[in-house]
Amino acid sequence: MDYAYQSDVGRRREDNQDFAGVFKNEAGALFAVVADGMGGHQGGDVASEMAVSHLGHDFSQTDMHSVEDAVKWLIYDLQRENDKILAVSDHYADLRGMGTTFVAVIVVGHQYIVANIGDSRCYRYSHGKLEQLTEDHSLVNELLKHGEISPEEAKHHPQKNVITRTLGVSSDADADVTIFDFGPDDYLLLCSDGLTNMVSTDEIKEALAGPGTLDDKCAQLIGWANDAGGLDNITVLILHRQGGVRHDGK
């Protein structure tokens, strides 16, 4: 399994509240995560770093080697981390209301788990096709699903940044969790909305399909996001496995 990740403050923000990491456990399973923090004076920095560093450390201490065990661990540990963020937020006035989006992939053998809370995303690029594997937990996405706005209106909606689920704001860590099989030569892209608000899906597809190392692809996507205005922090994490199994499990 090859991977690379990069994060950039963008062109408009003074601080980078995104945080990312890749961790391995004692059985060789891999945990990749991107978090985009929000709230408080420096609360976004604290919440995103807490989520990534705590969950990454806890994962590295495990020896689970099945996706079923990994799902159970993730659901339990997400709730525990949610409680920790809430406790810190309640204790420090300048961190009150902090939270973070969360998107993660756990790779176990030839399968992987995708989990998300908020609007950070996971995409799969497979044999010329780009597919979004996560659903945004946002007000705009709810309006879009109910047919109240068009896809074009969603791109420029004034409440585009209103998130309906985050880690650390409410008492429940309500993540979407799905299991997939790795296909031959598949790429997985985890990213914050600082990328997807600036770069089109066609550009994401072009970068993943093009030449260069995974680091080159990360840098290219971040460069394009900044060229388009860089309105937010930009974080890109790419996983690539040569070989694997087909999506029908054969």
Secondary structure, 3 states (H helix, E strand, C coil): CEEEEEEECCCCCCCCCEEEEEEECCCCCEEEEEEEEECCCCHHHHHHHHHHHHHHHHHHCCCCCCHHHHHHHHHHHHHHHHHHHHHHHHHCHHHCCCEECEEEEEEECCEEEEEEECCCEEEEEECCEEEECCCCCEHHHHHHHCCCCCHHHHHCCCCCCCECCCECCCCCCCCEEEEEECCCCCEEEEECHHHHCCCCHHHHHHHHHCCCCHHHHHHHHHHHHHHCCCCCCEEEEEEECCCCCCCCCC
